[in-house]
Amino acid sequence: MKDELINGNDLIALGYPANAVMKECKIILETHLSTLPKEQALEKFKLVLEDTQAFTEDDIWKNVAKILLSKPAKVIIELKDLSKSGTYNIFGQEYIEPGAKQQMQLAMRLPITHSGALMPDAHQGYGLPIGGVLATDNAVIPYGVGVDIGCRMCLSILDIPLYHFDENASKFKRELIAHTVFGAGAPRLKNRADHAVLHDPAFDQVPFLKQLQEKAAMQLGTSGSGNHFVEWGIVKIQDEQNEWNLPTGKYVGILSHSGSRGLGAQVAGHYTKLAEKLCSLPQEVKRLAYLSLDSQEGQEYWLAMELAGNYASACHHDIHQRLVEATGAEVLARVENHHNFAWKEQHGGKDLIVHRKGATPAGKGVLGIIPGSMTAPGFIVKGRGLATALDSASHGAGRLMSRKQALIKNNWNELRSMLKDHNVTLIGAGLDEAPTAYKNINQVMQAQSELVDIVGTFKPRIVRMADA
């Protein structure tokens, strides 16, 4: 077989069981399909799987067909009884919809679950709720990390005087448009960047990642659609004991929110499907299928997840570097954090895998960014390391309306008036991202006052998002 070789994961992704049939498939690959391109060989395996009975007398495929037809019925993994699932801690309970709580309760019933927490910005998602934190024993849930792996915040605090920013607002707007690219189908940037992350050994170690390397290179330094943004704004440092020894006061800053683009989405989709085939859960928790970290598949996903996280970070740094160079600024300080990721951490003396799907790491002394909306302030925070929150905090204000509801209930005249009242210039975005679609960030911050301390704030001034 030419070029890439089919491996067990490819066959499992088609629907083949991870059992004795793999040995027979390997024999066929080596003796009968070695000259075929990968896609054609996979088509052969797909045909056998779709009409197995037709191949029971075939000289080449009969052993495979026999094993497939004799395979035992899938054993559905039982969930913990509600009385044994354990409780999870909720912060800002009055701001969280019932659907998010129901999803969290189901996640607590997984046999691998150790503990959990729900942040005050939480709302219903797919599988684990957005704003859900779940600690598991030696297993990772691809959909518990999320589709946009490594979605993160990055804030650069600059040496630009406030008066210079105000007097040259049109120039800063032009540079923001010139040096950012948004959207799922966005073209590559004119000056394609190179970065060490594009040469990460993981691309060669995991066959599935190799085919995504070119896409990653093309999208490096671009931003996604939806709630992703890059914006100029005013940073206010209010903590005299800040990490950077900056005098308290106001500074110009760049704040960005984006993730791992097509690379992360492809990784999430591939390994979620793989987990669902290997881990048969009841329908209501199907999306929470998990991979043991003792398995090859679990190790592969972990490697791919870390690559996607590093790639997301590289994208932010590339965006910030272009804007810093375009304006002749100097970076005085930087704060950044993931909020769609899984970490190996120790809690209560036990080694755990902590999934934060739309939640900010808030271990003691850990810095992070919690944004508001296009007109509401974001917050620079320092974690307080609260054990009952699994060292976590919210990742933003959290949605109050679904995108569909926001498109129906909001209108452009009201949005334009709101932007004017807050002295915000908006480039792109749709009504589904209007500030009224989000919870009140000040209420959310009050609900998590025991989780984080506020170091400073960020007030948006020029906001760039994907076109509606």
N, C-alpha and C positions, 0 to 999 in steps of 0.2 A: 504494500500500500504506500503510495507516494506521500511526500510532505509529512503532515502531522499524523501521529498514530492514534487510533482509537484506544481509549483506556476504560477502565471499569466505570468511572464516573459518567462517561458519555453514554454507556449502555444503561446505567441506572436512570439517567435523565430521560431516556426513551421509555422506560418502564420495566426494564429487566430486573428481576430480583437479585439481591446480593447473596447468591448461594452457589451451589455446584454448577449451575449453568454457565458461570463465568469461565470455568476451565474449558468447557466445550467450545465456547465462543472464541477463546484465545486460540484453540487449535484451528478453527475455521479461518480466523484472521491470518494466521501464519501460513496455512497451506492452500487457501483458496482465494483470499481477498488481498493478498500482499501487493498486488500491482494496481489496485484501484485507488483513486483519490478518496480522501476521507469521507466527503459528502456522499459519494456513490456507495461506499461500503456501509455507511449508516443507513442508507435507504434500504439496503438488503436486510439488515437487522430489523428495521421498522416493519417491512413487509411480513417477516416471519412472526413478529409480535402481533400484528393486526389480524392475521389469518393463520394461526398456529396449526390448526387441524389439517390444513392443506399441505403441510410439510412433514407429516408423520411418516410418509413413505419415501421422502426425498433422501437420496444417498448422502448428501452433504449435511442437511439440517435435521435429520430425524432424531438424533440424540438430544439436540437443543429443544426440539418440539416436545419430545417425551417429558423432559424435565419441566418445561413450562406448563404442560397440561396436568402434571402431577403435583404442581406446587400447592402447598397448603393455603387455606384462606388466610387473609391478613388478620393478625391479632391486633385489635384496637387497644391501645394503652389506656388503662383506667386512670381516671382523675382521682385525686384525694377527695375523701368525703368532706363536705362542708365543715363538719365539726372538727376535722383534723387539718384543714387547710391553713390554719393560722390567720391572724388578723394583720392588716397592713395599716400604716399610719397615713392619715389624710391631713393636709395642711390647706387652710382656706376652704373648708368643706362647703360653705355657703355659696361659693363661686363655681362649684363643679357640678356639671350635669349628671343625671343618674346613669346615662349610658357609659360614661367613663368609669364610674364606680363599678358597674356590672362587669365591664371588661377586666378591671383590675382584680375583681373577685375570682373570675375564671382563671386568670393567670396565676393566682395564688394556689390553685388546685392542681397545677402541674406537678408530677412526681419529683421533678428536679428543683422546684422552688424552695428557697430558704426563707426569704423575707421580701418585703416590698414597701413602697411609699408612693403617695400621689401628691404632686405639687399643685399649688393654687391656680396655676394657669391651665390645668388639665382639661382636656375635652376628648370626646370619642374619636378614635382613629380606626386603624385596621389591626387586629390582633391586640397588641399592647396599646393602651390609650396614649395619646400625646400627653406628655407630662408624667408618664408612668416610670417608676424606677423599680427594677426587679433584680434581686440577687439569686443566683442559681448555683447548684453544686456541679462543678466541672462540666458544664454544658453551655453552649451559646445558641441563642435563638436569632437567626438572621433577621426575621421580621420584628424582633424585639429591639434590634439596632435601628432598623428602618430602611427605607428605600434610598434615601439620600445619606449614605454613610459619611460620617465625618462632617455633616453640616455644622457650621461653626461661626463664631463671631471673631472679628479682628478689629481692634481700635489702635490707630496710630495718633499719638499726641505730638503736634508740630510746633515749631518755633515761629510760626507766622503771626505777626501782630494782629489783633482783632480789627483795628482800624483799616489795615491793609486789606483784609478779607472783605470788610463791608464796602470799601471804596472800589474794589475790583471784583464784585460778585459775578458780573457777566463773564469775566475771564475764567473764574473758577468753574462756572457752569459749562463753558466751552470745553475746558480741559476734562471735565467729568464725562461729557458726551464723547470726546475724542478718544479717551483712553479706557473705556469700558464697553463690553459687549455682553448682551443679555439674550436669553431665550434658549429653548431646547434645540432649535435648529439654527442657532446663531453661527454665522460664518467665522472662520478663524481670524485672528487679529492680523493686521498687515505685517507687523514685525513679529514673526513667530518666535516665542521664547524657548530657550532650552533650560533644563533644570535637572539637577541630580536625581530627582524622584523619577524621571522618565527612564533612568538607567538602573532602577532598583532591581536587584537580583530576583525578586519575586516574580517579575514578568517571565523569567526563564524557568523558575522553579514550579510554577503552576501553569499547566498548558492552557487552561481557560483564560488566564490573564494575558497571554501572549497576543491573542487576537484583538485585545483591547488597547494595546500599546499605542497604536497609531491614532486612535480616537482620543486617547488621553493627551497625546502630543498636540493634536489639533485644537483641543478645547482648553488647554492650559491658560490660565489667566482670564477665563470668561466666567460669567455668572449665570445661574439658572433663572427660571421664571417663577411665578407664584409670589411668595413673600420675600424673595431674595432682593437685596439692594446694595448699593454703594452710595454713601452720602457724605457731604461736608456738613460739619456742625460745630457747635461750641461746647467744649469740655470745661466743666467746672470741678476743680479739685478742692474738696472740702476737708480732707483728712490731713492734718499737719504732719502726721507720722507715715506718709505714703511711701511706697516702696522705692520711688525714684528720686526722693529728696527734692521734689519740685515744690516751689512756693505755692501756697494755696492761691486760688484765683482762676481766671478764665484763659483758655487756650483754644486754638483752632484744631480740629481733629478730622480724621477720615474713619468712618465706621462702615464695615462691610459684613454682609450675611450671605453665605452661600456654602455649597458643599462639594461633593466629588464628581458632579456632572454625570456624563454618560457612563464613565468607568464604574462609579458606585452603584448606579441604577442597575447595570448589567450584572454586577457581582451579587447584589441583593436578590434580583430575580432568579438567577441561576441556582444559588445556594438555598433559597427558600423552597424552590421546586424539589431540589435534591433532598432537603430535610423532610419535606412532606412525603416523599417516597420511602425514606428510611425510617421515619417516625410516624406511625399511624395513630393519630389522635382523633378523638370525637370531632364531629363536624364543627361544633361551636368554638373549638379552639384550634382548628386546623392550621391557621396562620401562625400559631405559636410552636410549630414543629421545631425540634431542636437537634443539634449535632453534639455528640460527646466529644470533648477535647482529647479523648484517648483514641479517637478514630482518625483515619487519614482525611476524611471529609471535613471534620471539625478543625483539624490543623490547617488544612487548605483555606477554609473560610477565614480563620483567624489571621493568617498571613495576608489574604486578600483584603480583609477589613483594615488592617494596619496600613497597607499600601494606600488604600482609598483615603484614609485619614491624613496620611502624609501628603497625598496629592491635593486634597482640599486645602491644607495649610499652604502649600506651594502656590496655589491659585490666588489666595488672598495676598500673599507676600508680593506676587508679581503685579497684581492690581495696584497695591499701595506704592510699590516702587515706581511704577509709571507715573502716578499722580504726584509723588514727591519730586521726581526729577522734572516733571513738566512745570511745577510751580517754584522750583528752586528752594524747597523747604528742607529742614533737617528734622529727623525723628528724635524727639526727646524721650519718649517712652512708648511701650506697646503692651497691650493686654489682649489675650486671645484664648479661646476655649472651644472644644467640641461640645455639641449637645445632642448628637445622634451617634452613640458609640457604645462599646462594651469594654470594661476595664477589669483586670485581675487585681482584686483588692482584698484586704483582710478586715473582717468585721466580727467583733466578739470573739477574737482569737481563731476565727475560721477563714480559710482561703475560699473566696467566692468570685463568681463572675457577675459584675454589676452592670446591668443594661440601663442606660439612660436614654430613653426615646423622647426627645424634647425635654431634657432636663440638664441643668448646669452642674458640673462638679463643684462641690462646696466644702471640701475638706478643710480642716482648720488652717487658716492663713492662705488658702488658695484663692487667687484672683480670677475674676470672670466678668463677663458682660451680659447684662439682661436688658434687651431692647424693649421699647414701648411700641409706638406706631410711628407713622410718618409725621405726626404732629405732637406726639407725646414723648417725654424724655426717656432715654435709656439710662441704666445705672451701672457704674463700675462697682463691683462688690468684692468683699473678702469673706470667704467661707468661715463659718463658726464650728464646722465639724460636728454637727448634731447626729448622733448615732441613730436615733429613731427615724431620721430622714435619709439614712444611708449616705451621709455626707453630700447631700444634693440640694438644689434649689430650682426654681422655675427657669425656663429658657426664654421667657418673654411674657407678654401680657396674656397670651392665649386667645384663641378665637371665641367670640361671643355668638357669631353667626356663621353658618356654613357659607361657602362661596356662592351657592345658588341663592340663598336668602339675602346675602349682601347685595347681589346684583338686582334683586327685586326691590329691596327696601331703600337703597341709597340712590341719590341722583347727583348729577355733576354740578348743578348750581350750589347745592349745599356743601359739596366737597370743596369747590373753589372758594366759597366763603370761609370755610374752616381753615383752609390753607393760608388765606390772606390774613385771617385773625392771628395765626401763629407765625406769620412771616416766613412761610416755607414755600420754596419753589419746587414744583414736582415735574419730573421728566419721566414719561411713561406711566405705567401702572393702570389698573382698572378699578371699577367700583367695588370689586370683591376685596380690595386691599384698603378700602376707606377706613379711617380711624374708628368709626362707629361699629365696624365688624369685629373689633377687639374689645377685650375686657379693660377695665380701668387699671392701668399699670400701678397707680399709687395704692389702690386697694390690694392688688396682688403683692406689692412690696410690703405692705403693712401685715399681710397674712403670713409672711415668711420672715418676719423680723428676728425670729429666733434661729433662722438658718444662715443669714448673712448680715454683715455690716456694710453700710454704704460708704464707699471711699470718694465717689464723685458722680457726676451726671454728664449726660451727653444730650444736647438739644439739637435736633435736626434743623438744617437750614436749606440745603439743596439736596434733593432726594432723587436718585436715579433707580428705576425699576424696569422690568421688561414691559414692552408695550402691551396694552390690553388685548 
